[in-house]
């Protein structure tokens, strides 16, 4: 059982939950996407810890790009 990978998955889910609370966004959406990406990279693609880290970095980049695009219209 990949205990370190599951610990990293939980840590990133907590991170995105807190970040969503700070930004007044949907905590379920952000942490859910984090868990979904982590689970997919671990159990479906079998990419291991590196896949989880790269997936979380891509999620952060996507959230950042979406927020920048949405806030430019204000």
PDB file with one MODEL, atoms N, CA, C and O in Angstrom:
MODEL        1
ATOM      1  N   UNK A   1       0.839  -1.181   0.000  1.00  0.00           N
ATOM      2  CA  UNK A   1       0.000   0.000   0.000  1.00  0.00           C
ATOM      3  C   UNK A   1       0.881   1.239   0.000  1.00  0.00           C
ATOM      4  O   UNK A   1       1.795   1.349   0.817  1.00  0.00           O
ATOM      5  N   UNK A   2       0.614   2.182  -0.915  1.00  0.00           N
ATOM      6  CA  UNK A   2       1.456   3.380  -1.020  1.00  0.00           C
ATOM      7  C   UNK A   2       1.071   4.440   0.025  1.00  0.00           C
ATOM      8  O   UNK A   2       0.382   5.411  -0.285  1.00  0.00           O
ATOM      9  N   UNK A   3       1.525   4.234   1.254  1.00  0.00           N
ATOM     10  CA  UNK A   3       1.112   5.122   2.346  1.00  0.00           C
ATOM     11  C   UNK A   3       1.615   6.549   2.163  1.00  0.00           C
ATOM     12  O   UNK A   3       0.894   7.502   2.459  1.00  0.00           O
ATOM     13  N   UNK A   4       2.838   6.703   1.680  1.00  0.00           N
ATOM     14  CA  UNK A   4       3.364   8.055   1.468  1.00  0.00           C
ATOM     15  C   UNK A   4       2.560   8.776   0.397  1.00  0.00           C
ATOM     16  O   UNK A   4       2.277   9.965   0.539  1.00  0.00           O
ATOM     17  N   UNK A   5       2.195   8.093  -0.651  1.00  0.00           N
ATOM     18  CA  UNK A   5       1.406   8.713  -1.715  1.00  0.00           C
ATOM     19  C   UNK A   5       0.029   9.125  -1.219  1.00  0.00           C
ATOM     20  O   UNK A   5      -0.471  10.189  -1.584  1.00  0.00           O
ATOM     21  N   UNK A   6      -0.581   8.297  -0.396  1.00  0.00           N
ATOM     22  CA  UNK A   6      -1.892   8.637   0.150  1.00  0.00           C
ATOM     23  C   UNK A   6      -1.775   9.811   1.121  1.00  0.00           C
ATOM     24  O   UNK A   6      -2.656  10.670   1.156  1.00  0.00           O
ATOM     25  N   UNK A   7      -0.709   9.857   1.902  1.00  0.00           N
ATOM     26  CA  UNK A   7      -0.473  10.997   2.788  1.00  0.00           C
ATOM     27  C   UNK A   7      -0.314  12.281   1.982  1.00  0.00           C
ATOM     28  O   UNK A   7      -0.859  13.318   2.359  1.00  0.00           O
ATOM     29  N   UNK A   8       0.424  12.225   0.880  1.00  0.00           N
ATOM     30  CA  UNK A   8       0.609  13.397   0.024  1.00  0.00           C
ATOM     31  C   UNK A   8      -0.725  13.810  -0.597  1.00  0.00           C
ATOM     32  O   UNK A   8      -1.007  15.001  -0.729  1.00  0.00           O
ATOM     33  N   UNK A   9      -1.545  12.829  -0.979  1.00  0.00           N
ATOM     34  CA  UNK A   9      -2.865  13.119  -1.539  1.00  0.00           C
ATOM     35  C   UNK A   9      -3.726  13.872  -0.527  1.00  0.00           C
ATOM     36  O   UNK A   9      -4.381  14.855  -0.873  1.00  0.00           O
ATOM     37  N   UNK A  10      -3.722  13.417   0.699  1.00  0.00           N
ATOM     38  CA  UNK A  10      -4.512  14.071   1.752  1.00  0.00           C
ATOM     39  C   UNK A  10      -3.965  15.468   2.046  1.00  0.00           C
ATOM     40  O   UNK A  10      -4.730  16.413   2.237  1.00  0.00           O
ATOM     41  N   UNK A  11      -2.645  15.591   2.079  1.00  0.00           N
ATOM     42  CA  UNK A  11      -2.032  16.898   2.352  1.00  0.00           C
ATOM     43  C   UNK A  11      -2.414  17.915   1.278  1.00  0.00           C
ATOM     44  O   UNK A  11      -2.719  19.063   1.602  1.00  0.00           O
ATOM     45  N   UNK A  12      -2.401  17.515   0.009  1.00  0.00           N
ATOM     46  CA  UNK A  12      -2.794  18.436  -1.050  1.00  0.00           C
ATOM     47  C   UNK A  12      -4.279  18.755  -0.994  1.00  0.00           C
ATOM     48  O   UNK A  12      -4.676  19.882  -1.291  1.00  0.00           O
ATOM     49  N   UNK A  13      -5.107  17.790  -0.621  1.00  0.00           N
ATOM     50  CA  UNK A  13      -6.545  18.051  -0.491  1.00  0.00           C
ATOM     51  C   UNK A  13      -6.799  19.081   0.600  1.00  0.00           C
ATOM     52  O   UNK A  13      -7.634  19.970   0.436  1.00  0.00           O
ATOM     53  N   UNK A  14      -6.085  18.963   1.706  1.00  0.00           N
ATOM     54  CA  UNK A  14      -6.221  19.950   2.792  1.00  0.00           C
ATOM     55  C   UNK A  14      -5.723  21.314   2.333  1.00  0.00           C
ATOM     56  O   UNK A  14      -6.330  22.338   2.648  1.00  0.00           O
ATOM     57  N   UNK A  15      -4.619  21.331   1.587  1.00  0.00           N
ATOM     58  CA  UNK A  15      -4.082  22.588   1.072  1.00  0.00           C
ATOM     59  C   UNK A  15      -5.101  23.290   0.170  1.00  0.00           C
ATOM     60  O   UNK A  15      -5.344  24.487   0.324  1.00  0.00           O
ATOM     61  N   UNK A  16      -5.692  22.558  -0.760  1.00  0.00           N
ATOM     62  CA  UNK A  16      -6.665  23.165  -1.665  1.00  0.00           C
ATOM     63  C   UNK A  16      -7.949  23.542  -0.946  1.00  0.00           C
ATOM     64  O   UNK A  16      -8.607  24.511  -1.324  1.00  0.00           O
ATOM     65  N   UNK A  17      -8.315  22.787   0.088  1.00  0.00           N
ATOM     66  CA  UNK A  17      -9.489  23.152   0.888  1.00  0.00           C
ATOM     67  C   UNK A  17      -9.253  24.495   1.583  1.00  0.00           C
ATOM     68  O   UNK A  17     -10.121  25.368   1.568  1.00  0.00           O
ATOM     69  N   UNK A  18      -8.090  24.651   2.183  1.00  0.00           N
ATOM     70  CA  UNK A  18      -7.774  25.914   2.872  1.00  0.00           C
ATOM     71  C   UNK A  18      -7.640  27.068   1.885  1.00  0.00           C
ATOM     72  O   UNK A  18      -8.063  28.188   2.173  1.00  0.00           O
ATOM     73  N   UNK A  19      -7.049  26.792   0.714  1.00  0.00           N
ATOM     74  CA  UNK A  19      -6.903  27.847  -0.292  1.00  0.00           C
ATOM     75  C   UNK A  19      -8.266  28.306  -0.794  1.00  0.00           C
ATOM     76  O   UNK A  19      -8.478  29.500  -1.002  1.00  0.00           O
ATOM     77  N   UNK A  20      -9.185  27.375  -0.990  1.00  0.00           N
ATOM     78  CA  UNK A  20     -10.530  27.733  -1.443  1.00  0.00           C
ATOM     79  C   UNK A  20     -11.268  28.527  -0.376  1.00  0.00           C
ATOM     80  O   UNK A  20     -11.998  29.465  -0.696  1.00  0.00           O
ATOM     81  N   UNK A  21     -11.086  28.161   0.885  1.00  0.00           N
ATOM     82  CA  UNK A  21     -11.688  28.951   1.963  1.00  0.00           C
ATOM     83  C   UNK A  21     -11.153  30.373   1.961  1.00  0.00           C
ATOM     84  O   UNK A  21     -11.911  31.324   2.152  1.00  0.00           O
ATOM     85  N   UNK A  22      -9.866  30.521   1.747  1.00  0.00           N
ATOM     86  CA  UNK A  22      -9.229  31.834   1.733  1.00  0.00           C
ATOM     87  C   UNK A  22      -9.717  32.683   0.561  1.00  0.00           C
ATOM     88  O   UNK A  22      -9.840  33.902   0.685  1.00  0.00           O
ATOM     89  N   UNK A  23      -9.995  32.042  -0.577  1.00  0.00           N
ATOM     90  CA  UNK A  23     -10.436  32.754  -1.769  1.00  0.00           C
ATOM     91  C   UNK A  23     -11.953  32.862  -1.875  1.00  0.00           C
ATOM     92  O   UNK A  23     -12.461  33.407  -2.855  1.00  0.00           O
ATOM     93  N   UNK A  24     -12.690  32.348  -0.877  1.00  0.00           N
ATOM     94  CA  UNK A  24     -14.151  32.335  -0.879  1.00  0.00           C
ATOM     95  C   UNK A  24     -14.706  31.606  -2.105  1.00  0.00           C
ATOM     96  O   UNK A  24     -15.645  32.078  -2.746  1.00  0.00           O
ATOM     97  N   UNK A  25     -14.125  30.470  -2.417  1.00  0.00           N
ATOM     98  CA  UNK A  25     -14.557  29.631  -3.529  1.00  0.00           C
ATOM     99  C   UNK A  25     -15.101  28.322  -2.975  1.00  0.00           C
ATOM    100  O   UNK A  25     -15.116  28.119  -1.761  1.00  0.00           O
ATOM    101  N   UNK A  26     -15.542  27.448  -3.845  1.00  0.00           N
ATOM    102  CA  UNK A  26     -16.098  26.161  -3.446  1.00  0.00           C
ATOM    103  C   UNK A  26     -14.992  25.231  -2.946  1.00  0.00           C
ATOM    104  O   UNK A  26     -14.127  24.812  -3.714  1.00  0.00           O
ATOM    105  N   UNK A  27     -15.031  24.917  -1.660  1.00  0.00           N
ATOM    106  CA  UNK A  27     -14.000  24.039  -1.098  1.00  0.00           C
ATOM    107  C   UNK A  27     -14.166  22.614  -1.604  1.00  0.00           C
ATOM    108  O   UNK A  27     -13.178  21.908  -1.803  1.00  0.00           O
ATOM    109  N   UNK A  28     -15.398  22.188  -1.811  1.00  0.00           N
ATOM    110  CA  UNK A  28     -15.650  20.840  -2.302  1.00  0.00           C
ATOM    111  C   UNK A  28     -15.096  20.667  -3.716  1.00  0.00           C
ATOM    112  O   UNK A  28     -14.543  19.615  -4.040  1.00  0.00           O
ATOM    113  N   UNK A  29     -15.236  21.670  -4.539  1.00  0.00           N
ATOM    114  CA  UNK A  29     -14.740  21.593  -5.914  1.00  0.00           C
ATOM    115  C   UNK A  29     -13.220  21.515  -5.944  1.00  0.00           C
ATOM    116  O   UNK A  29     -12.661  20.630  -6.592  1.00  0.00           O
ATOM    117  N   UNK A  30     -12.547  22.426  -5.253  1.00  0.00           N
ATOM    118  CA  UNK A  30     -11.089  22.460  -5.293  1.00  0.00           C
ATOM    119  C   UNK A  30     -10.469  21.216  -4.678  1.00  0.00           C
ATOM    120  O   UNK A  30      -9.590  20.601  -5.281  1.00  0.00           O
ATOM    121  N   UNK A  31     -10.914  20.837  -3.482  1.00  0.00           N
ATOM    122  CA  UNK A  31     -10.340  19.650  -2.853  1.00  0.00           C
ATOM    123  C   UNK A  31     -10.769  18.378  -3.587  1.00  0.00           C
ATOM    124  O   UNK A  31     -10.010  17.410  -3.636  1.00  0.00           O
ATOM    125  N   UNK A  32     -11.971  18.369  -4.154  1.00  0.00           N
ATOM    126  CA  UNK A  32     -12.415  17.222  -4.935  1.00  0.00           C
ATOM    127  C   UNK A  32     -11.589  17.026  -6.190  1.00  0.00           C
ATOM    128  O   UNK A  32     -11.237  15.898  -6.534  1.00  0.00           O
ATOM    129  N   UNK A  33     -11.279  18.109  -6.872  1.00  0.00           N
ATOM    130  CA  UNK A  33     -10.404  18.008  -8.040  1.00  0.00           C
ATOM    131  C   UNK A  33      -9.016  17.519  -7.655  1.00  0.00           C
ATOM    132  O   UNK A  33      -8.397  16.744  -8.384  1.00  0.00           O
ATOM    133  N   UNK A  34      -8.535  17.973  -6.517  1.00  0.00           N
ATOM    134  CA  UNK A  34      -7.226  17.537  -6.044  1.00  0.00           C
ATOM    135  C   UNK A  34      -7.203  16.031  -5.781  1.00  0.00           C
ATOM    136  O   UNK A  34      -6.277  15.335  -6.197  1.00  0.00           O
ATOM    137  N   UNK A  35      -8.219  15.541  -5.095  1.00  0.00           N
ATOM    138  CA  UNK A  35      -8.283  14.106  -4.801  1.00  0.00           C
ATOM    139  C   UNK A  35      -8.468  13.309  -6.087  1.00  0.00           C
ATOM    140  O   UNK A  35      -7.863  12.249  -6.247  1.00  0.00           O
ATOM    141  N   UNK A  36      -9.291  13.802  -7.002  1.00  0.00           N
ATOM    142  CA  UNK A  36      -9.520  13.115  -8.264  1.00  0.00           C
ATOM    143  C   UNK A  36      -8.239  13.009  -9.089  1.00  0.00           C
ATOM    144  O   UNK A  36      -7.942  11.953  -9.647  1.00  0.00           O
ATOM    145  N   UNK A  37      -7.487  14.095  -9.166  1.00  0.00           N
ATOM    146  CA  UNK A  37      -6.235  14.080  -9.916  1.00  0.00           C
ATOM    147  C   UNK A  37      -5.223  13.148  -9.250  1.00  0.00           C
ATOM    148  O   UNK A  37      -4.539  12.383  -9.929  1.00  0.00           O
ATOM    149  N   UNK A  38      -5.131  13.214  -7.939  1.00  0.00           N
ATOM    150  CA  UNK A  38      -4.196  12.342  -7.227  1.00  0.00           C
ATOM    151  C   UNK A  38      -4.554  10.874  -7.397  1.00  0.00           C
ATOM    152  O   UNK A  38      -3.684  10.042  -7.652  1.00  0.00           O
ATOM    153  N   UNK A  39      -5.835  10.559  -7.256  1.00  0.00           N
ATOM    154  CA  UNK A  39      -6.267   9.164  -7.395  1.00  0.00           C
ATOM    155  C   UNK A  39      -6.047   8.656  -8.814  1.00  0.00           C
ATOM    156  O   UNK A  39      -5.652   7.507  -9.010  1.00  0.00           O
ATOM    157  N   UNK A  40      -6.300   9.503  -9.795  1.00  0.00           N
ATOM    158  CA  UNK A  40      -6.096   9.086 -11.182  1.00  0.00           C
ATOM    159  C   UNK A  40      -4.625   8.821 -11.473  1.00  0.00           C
ATOM    160  O   UNK A  40      -4.286   7.828 -12.116  1.00  0.00           O
ATOM    161  N   UNK A  41      -3.749   9.706 -11.001  1.00  0.00           N
ATOM    162  CA  UNK A  41      -2.325   9.501 -11.277  1.00  0.00           C
ATOM    163  C   UNK A  41      -1.761   8.318 -10.509  1.00  0.00           C
ATOM    164  O   UNK A  41      -0.853   7.644 -10.996  1.00  0.00           O
ATOM    165  N   UNK A  42      -2.276   8.056  -9.330  1.00  0.00           N
ATOM    166  CA  UNK A  42      -1.770   6.941  -8.527  1.00  0.00           C
ATOM    167  C   UNK A  42      -2.320   5.593  -8.978  1.00  0.00           C
ATOM    168  O   UNK A  42      -1.559   4.659  -9.233  1.00  0.00           O
ATOM    169  N   UNK A  43      -3.633   5.495  -9.075  1.00  0.00           N
ATOM    170  CA  UNK A  43      -4.266   4.191  -9.238  1.00  0.00           C
ATOM    171  C   UNK A  43      -4.641   3.848 -10.670  1.00  0.00           C
ATOM    172  O   UNK A  43      -4.754   2.669 -11.007  1.00  0.00           O
ATOM    173  N   UNK A  44      -4.838   4.854 -11.525  1.00  0.00           N
ATOM    174  CA  UNK A  44      -5.196   4.562 -12.909  1.00  0.00           C
ATOM    175  C   UNK A  44      -3.969   4.586 -13.817  1.00  0.00           C
ATOM    176  O   UNK A  44      -3.744   3.656 -14.593  1.00  0.00           O
ATOM    177  N   UNK A  45      -3.176   5.658 -13.717  1.00  0.00           N
ATOM    178  CA  UNK A  45      -2.002   5.780 -14.574  1.00  0.00           C
ATOM    179  C   UNK A  45      -0.754   5.139 -13.986  1.00  0.00           C
ATOM    180  O   UNK A  45       0.199   4.872 -14.718  1.00  0.00           O
ATOM    181  N   UNK A  46      -0.736   4.883 -12.672  1.00  0.00           N
ATOM    182  CA  UNK A  46       0.404   4.286 -11.965  1.00  0.00           C
ATOM    183  C   UNK A  46       1.681   5.120 -12.129  1.00  0.00           C
ATOM    184  O   UNK A  46       2.761   4.583 -12.378  1.00  0.00           O
ATOM    185  N   UNK A  47       1.534   6.442 -11.983  1.00  0.00           N
ATOM    186  CA  UNK A  47       2.675   7.338 -12.126  1.00  0.00           C
ATOM    187  C   UNK A  47       3.407   7.598 -10.818  1.00  0.00           C
ATOM    188  O   UNK A  47       4.500   8.162 -10.838  1.00  0.00           O
ATOM    189  N   UNK A  48       2.853   7.213  -9.710  1.00  0.00           N
ATOM    190  CA  UNK A  48       3.516   7.360  -8.419  1.00  0.00           C
ATOM    191  C   UNK A  48       3.498   8.781  -7.887  1.00  0.00           C
ATOM    192  O   UNK A  48       2.669   9.607  -8.269  1.00  0.00           O
ATOM    193  N   UNK A  49       4.437   9.034  -6.996  1.00  0.00           N
ATOM    194  CA  UNK A  49       4.493  10.327  -6.310  1.00  0.00           C
ATOM    195  C   UNK A  49       4.789  11.467  -7.289  1.00  0.00           C
ATOM    196  O   UNK A  49       4.224  12.554  -7.167  1.00  0.00           O
ATOM    197  N   UNK A  50       5.654  11.223  -8.237  1.00  0.00           N
ATOM    198  CA  UNK A  50       5.974  12.271  -9.217  1.00  0.00           C
ATOM    199  C   UNK A  50       4.732  12.666 -10.012  1.00  0.00           C
ATOM    200  O   UNK A  50       4.534  13.847 -10.297  1.00  0.00           O
ATOM    201  N   UNK A  51       3.908  11.709 -10.366  1.00  0.00           N
ATOM    202  CA  UNK A  51       2.667  12.016 -11.066  1.00  0.00           C
ATOM    203  C   UNK A  51       1.718  12.837 -10.224  1.00  0.00           C
ATOM    204  O   UNK A  51       1.057  13.745 -10.726  1.00  0.00           O
ATOM    205  N   UNK A  52       1.650  12.517  -8.928  1.00  0.00           N
ATOM    206  CA  UNK A  52       0.798  13.291  -8.024  1.00  0.00           C
ATOM    207  C   UNK A  52       1.297  14.730  -7.945  1.00  0.00           C
ATOM    208  O   UNK A  52       0.503  15.667  -8.029  1.00  0.00           O
ATOM    209  N   UNK A  53       2.588  14.909  -7.785  1.00  0.00           N
ATOM    210  CA  UNK A  53       3.146  16.261  -7.683  1.00  0.00           C
ATOM    211  C   UNK A  53       2.940  17.056  -8.966  1.00  0.00           C
ATOM    212  O   UNK A  53       2.588  18.235  -8.916  1.00  0.00           O
ATOM    213  N   UNK A  54       3.156  16.420 -10.114  1.00  0.00           N
ATOM    214  CA  UNK A  54       2.953  17.116 -11.382  1.00  0.00           C
ATOM    215  C   UNK A  54       1.472  17.413 -11.624  1.00  0.00           C
ATOM    216  O   UNK A  54       1.131  18.468 -12.161  1.00  0.00           O
ATOM    217  N   UNK A  55       0.604  16.500 -11.235  1.00  0.00           N
ATOM    218  CA  UNK A  55      -0.829  16.728 -11.372  1.00  0.00           C
ATOM    219  C   UNK A  55      -1.303  17.873 -10.502  1.00  0.00           C
ATOM    220  O   UNK A  55      -2.134  18.676 -10.927  1.00  0.00           O
ATOM    221  N   UNK A  56      -0.782  17.957  -9.285  1.00  0.00           N
ATOM    222  CA  UNK A  56      -1.163  19.045  -8.392  1.00  0.00           C
ATOM    223  C   UNK A  56      -0.614  20.375  -8.887  1.00  0.00           C
ATOM    224  O   UNK A  56      -1.271  21.407  -8.751  1.00  0.00           O
ATOM    225  N   UNK A  57       0.582  20.358  -9.459  1.00  0.00           N
ATOM    226  CA  UNK A  57       1.134  21.584 -10.042  1.00  0.00           C
ATOM    227  C   UNK A  57       0.292  22.038 -11.228  1.00  0.00           C
ATOM    228  O   UNK A  57       0.068  23.236 -11.404  1.00  0.00           O
ATOM    229  N   UNK A  58      -0.176  21.096 -12.041  1.00  0.00           N
ATOM    230  CA  UNK A  58      -1.039  21.439 -13.169  1.00  0.00           C
ATOM    231  C   UNK A  58      -2.379  21.985 -12.677  1.00  0.00           C
ATOM    232  O   UNK A  58      -2.919  22.917 -13.273  1.00  0.00           O
ATOM    233  N   UNK A  59      -2.917  21.419 -11.604  1.00  0.00           N
ATOM    234  CA  UNK A  59      -4.163  21.930 -11.035  1.00  0.00           C
ATOM    235  C   UNK A  59      -3.981  23.355 -10.528  1.00  0.00           C
ATOM    236  O   UNK A  59      -4.837  24.207 -10.767  1.00  0.00           O
ATOM    237  N   UNK A  60      -2.894  23.624  -9.839  1.00  0.00           N
ATOM    238  CA  UNK A  60      -2.618  24.971  -9.352  1.00  0.00           C
ATOM    239  C   UNK A  60      -2.477  25.955 -10.508  1.00  0.00           C
ATOM    240  O   UNK A  60      -2.992  27.071 -10.440  1.00  0.00           O
ATOM    241  N   UNK A  61      -1.783  25.549 -11.569  1.00  0.00           N
ATOM    242  CA  UNK A  61      -1.629  26.407 -12.742  1.00  0.00           C
ATOM    243  C   UNK A  61      -2.979  26.650 -13.411  1.00  0.00           C
ATOM    244  O   UNK A  61      -3.257  27.761 -13.861  1.00  0.00           O
ATOM    245  N   UNK A  62      -3.814  25.624 -13.479  1.00  0.00           N
ATOM    246  CA  UNK A  62      -5.131  25.790 -14.080  1.00  0.00           C
ATOM    247  C   UNK A  62      -6.031  26.703 -13.280  1.00  0.00           C
ATOM    248  O   UNK A  62      -6.727  27.544 -13.851  1.00  0.00           O
ATOM    249  N   UNK A  63      -6.029  26.551 -11.964  1.00  0.00           N
ATOM    250  CA  UNK A  63      -6.833  27.425 -11.111  1.00  0.00           C
ATOM    251  C   UNK A  63      -6.343  28.859 -11.218  1.00  0.00           C
ATOM    252  O   UNK A  63      -7.147  29.788 -11.291  1.00  0.00           O
ATOM    253  N   UNK A  64      -5.034  29.044 -11.229  1.00  0.00           N
ATOM    254  CA  UNK A  64      -4.463  30.386 -11.348  1.00  0.00           C
ATOM    255  C   UNK A  64      -4.832  31.025 -12.675  1.00  0.00           C
ATOM    256  O   UNK A  64      -5.227  32.190 -12.713  1.00  0.00           O
ATOM    257  N   UNK A  65      -4.708  30.279 -13.760  1.00  0.00           N
ATOM    258  CA  UNK A  65      -5.046  30.817 -15.082  1.00  0.00           C
ATOM    259  C   UNK A  65      -6.528  31.147 -15.173  1.00  0.00           C
ATOM    260  O   UNK A  65      -6.894  32.182 -15.731  1.00  0.00           O
ATOM    261  N   UNK A  66      -7.369  30.306 -14.647  1.00  0.00           N
ATOM    262  CA  UNK A  66      -8.809  30.559 -14.676  1.00  0.00           C
ATOM    263  C   UNK A  66      -9.174  31.798 -13.860  1.00  0.00           C
ATOM    264  O   UNK A  66     -10.003  32.603 -14.286  1.00  0.00           O
ATOM    265  N   UNK A  67      -8.561  31.948 -12.697  1.00  0.00           N
ATOM    266  CA  UNK A  67      -8.859  33.114 -11.872  1.00  0.00           C
ATOM    267  C   UNK A  67      -8.338  34.393 -12.498  1.00  0.00           C
ATOM    268  O   UNK A  67      -8.991  35.432 -12.399  1.00  0.00           O
ATOM    269  N   UNK A  68      -7.174  34.345 -13.143  1.00  0.00           N
ATOM    270  CA  UNK A  68      -6.653  35.529 -13.834  1.00  0.00           C
ATOM    271  C   UNK A  68      -7.550  35.903 -14.999  1.00  0.00           C
ATOM    272  O   UNK A  68      -7.816  37.084 -15.223  1.00  0.00           O
ATOM    273  N   UNK A  69      -8.020  34.910 -15.744  1.00  0.00           N
ATOM    274  CA  UNK A  69      -8.887  35.176 -16.888  1.00  0.00           C
ATOM    275  C   UNK A  69     -10.236  35.750 -16.424  1.00  0.00           C
ATOM    276  O   UNK A  69     -10.776  36.668 -17.041  1.00  0.00           O
ATOM    277  N   UNK A  70     -10.765  35.195 -15.333  1.00  0.00           N
ATOM    278  CA  UNK A  70     -12.061  35.654 -14.830  1.00  0.00           C
ATOM    279  C   UNK A  70     -11.950  37.062 -14.229  1.00  0.00           C
ATOM    280  O   UNK A  70     -12.876  37.860 -14.374  1.00  0.00           O
ATOM    281  N   UNK A  71     -10.843  37.378 -13.561  1.00  0.00           N
ATOM    282  CA  UNK A  71     -10.694  38.679 -12.896  1.00  0.00           C
ATOM    283  C   UNK A  71     -10.288  39.799 -13.850  1.00  0.00           C
ATOM    284  O   UNK A  71     -10.386  40.969 -13.481  1.00  0.00           O
ATOM    285  N   UNK A  72      -9.848  39.488 -15.035  1.00  0.00           N
ATOM    286  CA  UNK A  72      -9.432  40.559 -15.952  1.00  0.00           C
ATOM    287  C   UNK A  72     -10.620  41.347 -16.479  1.00  0.00           C
ATOM    288  O   UNK A  72     -10.464  42.483 -16.924  1.00  0.00           O
ATOM    289  N   UNK A  73     -11.812  40.748 -16.431  1.00  0.00           N
ATOM    290  CA  UNK A  73     -13.008  41.438 -16.923  1.00  0.00           C
ATOM    291  C   UNK A  73     -13.564  42.434 -15.908  1.00  0.00           C
ATOM    292  O   UNK A  73     -14.418  43.249 -16.256  1.00  0.00           O
ATOM    293  N   UNK A  74     -13.106  42.385 -14.686  1.00  0.00           N
ATOM    294  CA  UNK A  74     -13.647  43.282 -13.660  1.00  0.00           C
ATOM    295  C   UNK A  74     -13.096  44.666 -13.750  1.00  0.00           C
ATOM    296  O   UNK A  74     -13.460  45.529 -12.952  1.00  0.00           O
TER     297      UNK A  74
ENDMDL
END
